[in-house]
Amino acid sequence: MKEGSFTSKFSFLARCIISLCIIFLVVIMQSNIGSAASKGKGYILVGDINPPWYSQLIRSAFGVVDPYEDLNKVFGQQLKKMKDMGYEVEVINVAVSSDFRRILLDPNTKALAWFGHGDPNIPGSLSCTNGDDIVPGDIADLAREALAKKIGTPDDWKSLSREERKKRYELWQNAHFNLEYAYIHSCYSLKDNSLVDVLMEDDGKFYGYVDKAYLSDSSQLAKSIRGGHRDSEITKEKYAQAKGVWSGVWTTNWGKMTLVQNGNQVTGEYEHDQGKITGHIEGNMLIGTWSEHPSYSSPRDAGSVAITISADGSTFSGKWKYGNSEGWSGNWTGTKQQ
């Protein structure tokens, strides 16, 4: 009787231990599955989507105007798409500028869908429900705020080597977030690349609108990231025949630059370290060399440059590198002053 009681108690204890082990393993597996399934956070933000008063007046003659109901199908499409991509999604139906700030400064944010008006005179502007407009410059400032936590601000770099300062200055000028996916349901969100440049990682996918955005998804995928242009239909012959397209004063990420084009040759100077640039034109590209104070020689103070001008001649973007190094060292972008 005693032996059987002991065996019974031991069997009960063993079953309890096994049960606890199974529960523990299940919890661990579920935790791993949950973490593997989530690629990060995704947000759907709804800013100011109310139609102008005159449009609302006309439409109200045909019934109640509810822009949220009108766009409900697209909301649902984006919610499903983000979840299918593995993001943990939160929907904010009344988005204000502080929401945008909080979300972008969260390093776990990897995807974003935005619904709201855009200004044709300010490409990439986003209208919030509290009346604020977020523009690409605001987002760039937020990106620099996040970057400063990693590398400091330009005032903190004075004791660093010239080469290190130049690397950090390049990062500072081209500060951006690293979203993997973005859908911007706003008019003119792809009129230029300004939103793409400040929001996306290098291989991210950005969907926006070159012109007006309507109640269904007719967005376009940005063809390039950070400084790229959608002018592939422009032929190189057009640029080869152009005269003086490079000449003028440019505002660049390396300071003000003055270029003079003489036939197929271009020379110029720019502010950063009393820089000089010289090169020749190949189609819509300027290919040449840069040099800077004090030595104006490679590998530290000179190297190669290749930049591409836009179809209308108002902007350029490209790359530069030190000496004869294999890979490019950074970006070079500019806008022609009027």
MOGIPE-V9913 format. One record per pair of residues at least 12 apart in sequence whose C-alpha atoms are under 8 Angstrom apart, sorted by the first residue. I is the first residue (numbers start at 1). GAP is how many residues later the second one is. If there is no record, write none. Layout:
BEGIN
I GAP
I GAP
END
This chain:
BEGIN
37 49
37 50
38 48
38 49
38 50
39 46
39 47
39 48
39 49
39 71
40 46
40 47
40 48
40 68
40 69
40 70
40 71
41 46
41 47
41 48
41 49
41 67
41 68
41 69
41 70
42 40
42 45
42 46
42 47
42 48
42 67
42 68
42 69
42 70
43 46
43 47
43 48
43 49
43 60
43 66
43 68
43 69
43 70
44 31
44 34
44 35
44 45
44 46
44 47
44 48
44 49
44 68
44 69
44 70
44 71
45 46
45 47
45 48
45 49
45 50
45 67
45 68
45 69
45 70
46 46
46 47
46 48
46 49
46 68
46 69
46 70
46 82
47 46
47 47
47 48
47 49
47 67
47 68
47 69
47 70
47 79
47 80
47 81
47 82
48 67
48 68
48 69
48 79
48 80
48 81
48 83
49 18
49 19
49 66
49 67
49 68
50 17
51 16
70 145
71 144
71 145
73 143
74 141
74 142
74 143
78 35
82 29
87 23
87 24
94 35
95 33
95 34
95 35
96 32
96 33
96 34
96 36
97 31
97 33
97 35
97 36
97 37
101 41
104 38
104 73
105 37
105 38
105 41
109 70
110 68
110 69
110 70
110 71
111 68
111 69
111 70
111 71
112 67
112 69
112 70
112 71
113 69
113 70
113 71
113 72
114 69
114 70
114 71
114 72
115 69
115 70
115 71
116 12
116 69
116 70
117 69
117 70
118 68
118 69
118 70
118 71
119 68
119 69
120 67
120 68
122 13
123 65
123 66
123 67
123 68
123 69
123 71
124 12
124 64
124 65
124 66
124 67
124 68
124 70
124 71
125 64
126 60
136 58
136 59
136 62
139 37
139 59
139 60
140 35
140 36
140 58
143 32
143 33
143 34
143 55
144 28
144 31
144 32
147 25
147 28
151 17
154 15
163 137
167 163
170 83
170 160
170 161
173 80
174 24
174 79
174 157
175 23
176 21
176 22
176 23
176 24
176 25
177 21
177 22
177 23
177 24
178 21
178 22
178 23
178 24
178 26
179 20
179 21
179 22
179 25
180 20
180 21
180 23
180 24
180 25
181 19
181 23
181 24
181 25
182 18
182 23
182 24
182 25
183 23
183 24
183 25
184 22
184 23
184 24
184 25
185 23
185 24
185 28
185 32
185 34
186 22
186 23
186 26
186 27
187 22
187 23
187 24
187 25
187 26
188 20
188 21
188 22
188 23
188 24
188 25
189 19
189 20
189 21
189 22
190 18
190 19
190 20
190 21
190 32
191 18
191 19
191 20
192 18
192 37
193 32
193 33
193 34
193 35
193 36
194 32
194 33
196 26
196 29
196 30
197 28
197 29
197 30
198 28
200 25
201 24
202 23
202 24
203 22
204 21
205 16
205 17
206 15
206 16
207 12
207 13
207 14
207 15
208 12
208 13
208 14
227 89
227 90
227 91
227 106
228 89
229 81
231 79
231 80
234 77
235 48
236 46
236 47
236 48
237 46
238 45
239 44
239 45
240 41
240 42
240 43
240 44
243 18
243 20
244 16
244 17
244 18
244 19
245 16
245 68
246 13
246 14
246 15
246 20
246 67
247 12
247 13
247 14
247 19
248 12
248 88
248 89
249 87
249 88
250 84
250 85
250 86
250 87
251 83
251 84
251 85
251 86
252 80
252 81
252 82
252 83
253 79
253 80
253 81
254 16
254 17
254 18
254 78
255 15
255 16
255 17
256 14
256 15
257 12
257 13
257 14
258 12
264 16
264 17
265 13
265 14
265 15
265 16
266 12
266 13
266 14
266 15
266 20
267 12
272 20
273 19
273 20
273 21
274 18
274 19
275 15
275 16
275 17
275 18
276 14
276 15
276 16
277 12
277 13
277 14
278 12
284 24
284 25
284 26
285 21
285 22
285 23
285 24
286 19
286 20
286 21
286 22
286 23
287 17
287 18
287 19
287 20
288 16
288 17
288 18
289 13
289 14
289 15
289 16
290 12
290 13
290 14
290 15
291 12
298 24
298 25
299 23
299 24
299 25
300 22
300 23
301 21
302 20
302 21
303 17
303 18
303 19
303 20
303 21
304 16
304 17
304 18
304 19
304 20
305 13
305 14
305 15
305 16
306 12
306 13
306 14
307 12
307 25
307 26
313 23
314 21
314 22
315 18
315 19
315 20
315 21
316 17
316 18
316 19
317 14
317 15
317 16
317 17
318 13
318 14
318 15
319 12
319 13
320 12
END
